[in-house]
């Protein structure tokens, strides 16, 4: 096999064991992803030969940095690291970036290059649109950054909202008053908040008004100052609702709008999110971030399903 030759010396037997994985299963993943590179391991030395040997060397160097930072490696992390390298993103810069520590002490970090770009955009802009398929962490990361901003006293309150759009069931058939009827639509936002703060901590913030969860219709006529506002499921807003929401943003506030344009449930399909990017592009402190199947952090089958739907043709067929 002709090509570049590279040698890597791994500092320490414990790092070598973590790098290769049980029964060398992580090494096999790398070999499968770069089958044109010959990988030879002798003691603490890894020899690489092939046209992409330098790229594989960069991968091993990044994985060593992750191990030295105290992170354990598994098949999921190695596969994500390979995907990031293909996109010229350094895994060590993504997977070691801590956004928040949950009430249980668990670090909340981006898991893909797209998620890191999304988190950075939220930090540096007033309005950020996160657009992508299910499972990419759009809502969860937005809530995590909202909690971080509240804890750092950058804002006085968090406002979580989403349109109460009927997707096969009618609100009138659900029991209770209006808030009880829309509660199922807001449940994903509650779930993220409870996971980050524990149910008791989240409820205390809600009780004292530091966190407000409300349907989008409740935003009309308000000016939202010193707030971190998250509009979830924005693909189910009408153009009029989207304009209404965007003009609620007041001084000292930050807004994140998340949505998946492949899951539009509003009658007639008049989504306030579709076609909005060309209208708003060029406005300072406003960013659009697009996530894709590589950013799906649920079970890998979800990424495969998303990829299949992205291959769908206008007549509904799935391209091979």
C-alpha positions in Angstrom: 0.0 0.0 0.0 1.6 3.2 -1.2 1.1 6.6 0.4 2.0 8.7 3.5 3.4 7.0 6.5 2.7 8.4 10.0 3.6 7.1 13.5 1.8 8.1 16.7 3.1 7.4 20.2 0.3 7.1 22.7 1.4 8.3 26.2 0.4 5.6 28.7 -1.1 2.1 28.6 -4.4 3.3 30.1 -4.8 5.7 27.2 -4.0 3.0 24.7 -6.6 0.7 26.2 -9.2 3.4 26.1 -8.2 4.3 22.5 -8.5 0.8 21.1 -11.6 -0.2 23.2 -12.6 -3.6 24.6 -11.3 -6.3 22.2 -10.1 -3.5 19.9 -13.7 -2.7 18.9 -12.9 1.1 18.6 -9.9 0.3 16.4 -12.1 -1.8 14.2 -14.5 1.2 13.7 -11.6 3.4 12.6 -10.3 0.7 10.2 -13.8 0.3 8.7 -14.1 4.1 8.2 -10.7 4.4 6.6 -10.3 1.1 4.8 -7.6 2.5 2.5 -5.3 3.1 5.5 -3.2 0.3 7.0 -3.2 0.6 10.8 -0.6 -1.4 12.8 -0.4 -1.3 16.6 2.8 -2.3 18.4 2.8 -1.6 22.1 2.1 2.1 22.5 2.9 3.0 18.9 0.4 3.2 16.1 1.7 3.1 12.5 -0.4 4.4 9.7 0.2 4.0 5.9 -2.0 5.2 3.1 -3.2 8.4 1.3 -5.4 9.4 4.2 -2.9 8.4 6.9 -2.5 12.0 8.1 -6.3 12.3 8.6 -6.4 9.1 10.6 -3.5 10.4 12.7 -5.5 13.5 13.4 -8.4 11.4 14.5 -6.3 9.4 16.9 -4.7 12.7 18.3 -8.2 14.1 18.9 -9.3 10.9 20.6 -6.2 11.0 22.8 -7.1 14.6 23.8 -10.6 13.5 24.8 -9.2 10.6 26.9 -6.7 13.0 28.6 -9.6 15.3 29.5 -11.2 12.5 31.4 -13.8 11.5 28.9 -14.4 7.8 28.1 -14.7 6.7 24.5 -17.4 4.5 23.0 -18.5 3.5 19.6 -21.0 6.5 19.4 -18.3 9.1 20.2 -15.8 7.6 17.8 -18.4 7.6 15.0 -19.3 11.2 15.7 -15.6 12.1 15.8 -15.1 10.5 12.4 -18.1 12.5 11.0 -16.7 15.7 12.5 -13.3 15.1 10.9 -15.0 14.6 7.5 -16.4 18.1 8.0 -13.0 19.5 9.0 -14.2 20.0 12.6 -12.0 19.2 15.6 -13.9 16.7 17.9 -11.9 17.8 21.0 -13.2 21.4 20.6 -16.7 20.2 20.3 -17.0 17.4 22.8 -15.1 19.2 25.6 -17.2 22.4 25.4 -19.3 22.5 28.6 -22.6 24.5 28.3 -24.1 23.8 31.7 -24.0 21.4 34.6 -27.3 19.9 35.4 -28.7 19.7 39.0 -27.3 16.1 39.0 -23.8 17.3 38.2 -23.9 16.0 34.6 -22.1 18.2 32.1 -24.3 19.3 29.1 -22.1 19.4 26.0 -22.6 19.6 22.3 -22.2 16.2 20.7 -21.7 17.1 17.1 -20.1 19.9 15.1 -23.5 21.2 14.1 -24.6 21.4 17.7 -21.4 23.3 18.7 -22.1 25.8 15.8 -25.7 26.1 17.0 -24.6 26.8 20.7 -22.0 29.3 19.5 -24.6 31.1 17.4 -27.0 31.4 20.3 -24.2 32.8 22.5 -23.2 35.5 20.0 -26.6 36.5 18.5 -29.8 38.1 19.7 -32.0 35.9 17.5 -31.0 32.4 16.4 -33.0 30.0 14.2 -32.2 26.3 14.7 -33.6 24.3 11.8 -33.3 20.6 11.5 -34.9 17.2 11.9 -36.1 15.4 15.0 -33.4 14.3 17.4 -30.8 17.0 16.7 -31.1 18.6 20.2 -32.5 21.9 19.0 -34.9 22.4 21.9 -32.8 20.7 24.6 -29.7 22.8 23.9 -31.8 26.0 23.7 -33.3 25.2 27.1 -29.8 24.4 28.5 -28.4 27.7 27.3 -31.5 29.5 28.7 -30.9 28.0 32.1 -27.2 28.9 32.0 -28.2 32.5 31.1 -30.7 32.7 34.0 -28.2 31.2 36.5 -25.5 33.7 35.3 -28.1 36.6 35.8 -27.8 37.5 32.1 -31.6 37.5 31.9 -34.4 37.7 34.5 -36.6 35.0 33.2 -37.0 32.2 30.7 -40.1 32.1 28.4 -40.8 28.8 26.7 -43.5 28.9 24.0 -44.8 26.9 21.1 -47.9 27.0 18.8 -50.7 24.7 20.0 -51.4 23.1 16.6 -53.6 20.1 16.4 -51.9 17.1 14.8 -54.7 14.6 14.4 -56.4 15.4 17.7 -58.7 18.3 18.6 -58.0 20.4 21.6 -61.7 20.5 22.4 -61.7 16.8 23.2 -59.0 17.1 25.8 -60.2 17.6 29.5 -59.6 20.7 31.6 -59.2 24.5 31.1 -57.2 26.1 28.3 -53.8 25.6 30.0 -54.6 22.0 30.7 -55.6 21.6 27.0 -52.3 23.1 25.7 -50.1 21.4 28.3 -49.4 18.3 26.1 -48.0 20.6 23.4 -45.7 22.2 25.9 -44.6 19.0 27.5 -41.3 18.6 25.6 -40.1 21.9 26.9 -41.1 20.9 30.5 -39.2 17.6 30.0 -36.0 19.4 29.0 -36.4 21.9 31.9 -37.0 19.1 34.4 -34.0 17.1 33.2 -31.7 20.0 33.7 -33.1 21.3 37.0 -34.9 18.4 38.6 -38.8 18.7 38.8 -38.7 20.5 42.1 -36.2 23.1 41.0 -38.0 23.7 37.8 -41.4 24.1 39.6 -39.9 26.6 42.0 -38.7 28.8 39.1 -42.1 28.5 37.5 -43.9 29.4 40.7 -41.9 32.6 41.2 -42.2 33.6 37.6 -38.6 33.1 36.6 -39.7 30.5 34.1 -42.9 31.0 32.1 -44.4 28.3 29.8 -47.2 29.4 27.6 -48.8 28.9 24.2 -47.7 31.3 21.5 -51.1 33.0 21.4 -50.3 34.4 24.9 -47.4 36.4 23.5 -49.6 38.8 21.5 -49.4 42.4 22.8 -46.4 41.8 25.0 -42.9 43.3 25.0 -40.4 40.8 26.4 -37.5 42.5 28.1 -34.5 40.9 29.8 -35.8 37.4 28.8 -34.5 34.3 27.1 -37.3 33.3 24.8 -37.6 30.0 23.1 -40.2 29.4 20.3 -40.3 25.6 19.7 -42.0 23.9 16.8 -41.8 27.1 14.8 -42.7 25.3 11.5 -46.3 25.3 12.9 -46.6 29.0 13.1 -48.4 31.0 10.5 -46.4 33.9 8.8 -48.6 36.3 10.9 -47.7 34.5 14.1 -44.0 34.5 13.3 -44.0 38.2 12.7 -45.9 38.8 15.9 -43.4 36.7 17.9 -40.3 38.3 16.4 -41.7 41.8 17.2 -42.1 40.9 20.9 -38.4 40.9 21.5 -37.4 43.7 23.9 -34.2 45.1 25.4 -31.7 42.7 27.0 -33.5 39.7 25.5 -32.3 36.7 23.4 -34.6 34.5 21.3 -34.1 31.0 19.9 -36.6 29.7 17.3 -36.5 26.0 16.5 -38.3 24.0 13.9 -38.3 21.2 11.4 -39.8 22.1 8.0 -40.4 18.5 7.2 -43.1 18.3 10.0 -45.5 21.0 9.2 -49.0 20.3 10.7 -50.8 23.6 10.1 -53.8 23.6 7.8 -52.8 24.6 4.2 -49.1 24.3 5.1 -48.6 28.1 5.3 -45.6 28.0 7.7 -44.1 31.1 9.0 -40.7 29.4 9.0 -40.6 28.4 5.4 -39.0 31.0 3.2 -38.1 33.2 6.1 -34.3 33.0 5.8 -34.0 35.1 2.5 -36.3 37.7 4.1 -34.2 38.1 7.3 -30.7 37.4 6.0 -28.3 40.3 6.4 -29.8 41.5 9.7 -27.1 41.9 12.3 -27.2 39.7 15.4 -29.5 37.2 13.7 -28.4 33.8 12.5 -29.8 30.7 10.9 -28.2 27.3 11.8 -29.2 24.2 9.8 -28.7 20.8 11.4 -28.9 17.5 9.5 -28.9 13.8 10.1 -25.3 13.9 11.3 -26.4 15.9 14.2 -29.1 13.4 15.3 -28.2 12.3 18.8 -30.9 9.8 19.4 -30.7 6.1 18.4 -28.7 5.8 15.2 -31.8 4.4 13.4 -33.4 7.9 13.8 -30.5 9.3 11.7 -31.1 6.6 9.1 -34.8 7.4 9.0 -34.1 11.1 8.6 -31.6 10.4 5.8 -34.3 8.2 4.0 -36.9 11.0 4.2 -34.3 13.5 2.9 -34.0 11.3 -0.2 -37.7 11.5 -0.8 -38.7 12.8 -4.2 -41.6 15.3 -4.8 -43.9 12.4 -5.8 -43.3 10.6 -2.5 -40.8 8.0 -3.7 -37.6 7.3 -1.8 -34.5 7.5 -4.0 -32.0 4.6 -3.5 
